[in-house]
Amino acid sequence: MGQQSTPPASPDDSPSGDPWHAFGYVVSGVAVYGVLGWLADRWLGTSFLVAIGILLGAGIGIYMTFARFNRGVPGTGPQHDTTPHEPEQE
């Protein structure tokens, strides 16, 4: 049995987005802002800021996921004509 060498991956071969990155954005947003809300609750003596922190963190995580993975694939956007045009003569 011989080893098959795979060609090096070109930028076109890479996946458009890793689902674990999306999961990480949402979970880390919930964790960070949940902890900040919990700390603010302890400091201010309230009990609702942890819930607001968790919801805010989830929203920010979803936004970051959308902003990161909603980029168009190069070369598929609107085509612009880059050829020089002569001015019209009247």
Steps between C-alpha positions, in 0.01 A plus 500: 500500500637833400425830654296742299614856520223754508550829322538801727174672578441815304293787642209385281501157670449636852150479646304822518456474875568261783191429713718473811602864456134601497437289809803654671383855429157439653625302802780744578262796471256337743782406739678837500192719527333258740798526734503880465129506583557274799781725625280807455222322693736427787633855502161674476300248704254424219394169344400584141826614339628147449200423278552823307870415463422152366247634248731782396790254462288267286397792281856621458618145428235457232590837351871410496417169333292676237767765440777237475327249275282725284783604272457442131723264311760695299415523135125445545399857573370755253717522194644843424622592156856625544571574135558867425222671313542784256286807566204533270538760227208728427 
